[in-house]
Amino acid sequence: MANKPIRALMFQGTGSDVGKSLLVAGIARALVRRGLKVRPFKPQNMSNNAAVTADGGEIGRAQALQARACGVAPSRHMNPVLLKPQSDVGSQVVVQGQVLTNAGARDYYKLKPSLMPKVLESFAQVAEGADMVLVEGAGSAAEVNLRAADIANMGFAEAADLPVILVADIDRGGVIASIVGTWNILPPSERARLKGYVINKFRGDPSLFTPALDIIARHTGLTCLGVIPWFAQASLLPPEDSASLRNKNKAGGIKVAIPRLPRLANFDDFDPLSAEDDVSVDFVEAGRALPGDADLVILPGSKATIPDLEFLKSQGWDIDIAAHLRRGGMVLGICAGYQMLGRSVADPLGVESPAGSVIAGLGLLAVDTVMAGDKVLRSASGTDSAGHDVQGYEMHMGRSQGDDCARPFLMLDSRPDGAISADGRVMGCYLHGLFASDSFRSALLAGLRQGRQSDLAYESQVDRVLDELARHLESHVDMDALLRLAPTTPG
């Protein structure tokens, strides 16, 4: 690491999905409002919800949101190790923004110690010029069975010599036991790094929880730095984990159906649709037919196109899509979803599937896809076929060609992207994030319901909610104590 001192504070959870990501984003925005230069950092993340960075890499979407909260562009160093699950036991391993390898769980466990130098190098890069670095752990601080090779929680805190704040989720129950249990299972040297805790997602009368603070203090000696009430508007910010996805049904409005594929990726593509007052987004689980009253079916991104296309067919969703089109509906595919709409998908090199895999697509676009070449990672902007502005990012391995590409869905930086069927009711592209473009989204929805209008400015809403989250945390977290707990440490 660099010799320059680094001021940083690490937030580790008592478990997964306790709200660390949004907590870091909100605290970051609050400290920025105080005039500090703040940067986010997460040593290791596991998510198929990724973002493209300005320096040509990919990181977890949560770190991109945290960078936005800090008012800076996301960097590949903010999340130096990203695991993108491709199966129940294996993941693509992305290091400093670039694909390193594919690894099963046991192989990755052996690989992790060799990644710590890269993680520390990235930490130093992120800290350069910052007044404060807010570090987010992964999963639970007390995964002691994996401690020997840990680079995400106490292993990193020890290597970077960081103080740690525990984050506990009271909404799931058992919060006292989760804090005390974490304390008890950690060795003394790691307990010494714990400087306090926050209780997240509290509902009800906080005075009823006061006796619990004394119990926790008696067992651990830890100080409570805040009891944070439930923040309902968190649902308006991009979730990190597909486990957080919720259907949002709004009576009488436009209905969008999205098959929930096993390896669903970049699902935050659909947050702007969910944010519309009159749009219901239905993530259709396995075992349920695509709803017959849907106005639009969207095939989403996937980390493994061929296996997820096989799954789609096994659910009979291909039959549902054909029926939807017969009823006059529209179908849109994004990235892997676009590939599935074509005539075939082949993976000769084994990029995402066993080498030599090939599968017939849905045949709704005259397009064929081959998984080959370097991974495309780039931001892009342009227009759709009707001239509406779009912007977003590309993140894919496949290359798609065919007759319907002569009718491109988008023009991105003066090059064609995607395809439209001859009847105009099936379309696809490689651009993630296009629904965040207000003019495109408004025109698409107006085409589904004549006369429909919307004044939603999605990107402005995200920043407004981040400001409200910061104010919420300022009211319930001792920010001055947090700053005192983050002394400058040697880099």
Secondary structure, 3 states (H helix, E strand, C coil): CCCCCEEEEEEEECCCCCCHHHHHHHHHHHHHHCCCCEEEECCEEECCCEEECCCCCEEEHHHHHHHHHHCCCCCHHHCCEEEEECCCCEEEEEECCEEEEEEEHHHHHHHHHHHHHHHHHHHHHHHCCCCEEEEEEEEECCCHHHHHHCCCCHHHHHHHCCCEEEEEECCCCCHHHHHHHHHHHCCHHHHCCEEEEEEEEECCCHHHHHHHHHHHHHHHCCCEEEEEECCHHHHHCCCCCHHHCCCECCCCCEEEEEECCCCEECHHHHHHHHCCCCEEEEEECCCCCCCCCCCEEEECEECCHHHHHHHHHHCCHHHHHHHHHHCCCEEEEECHHHHHCCCEEEECCCCCCCCCEEEECCCCCCCEEEEEEEEEEEEEEEEECCCCEEEEEEEEEEEEECHHHHCCCEEECCEEECEECCCCCEEEECCECHHHCHHHHHHHHHHHCCCCCCCCCHHHHHHHHHHHHHHHHHHHECHHHHHHCCCEECC
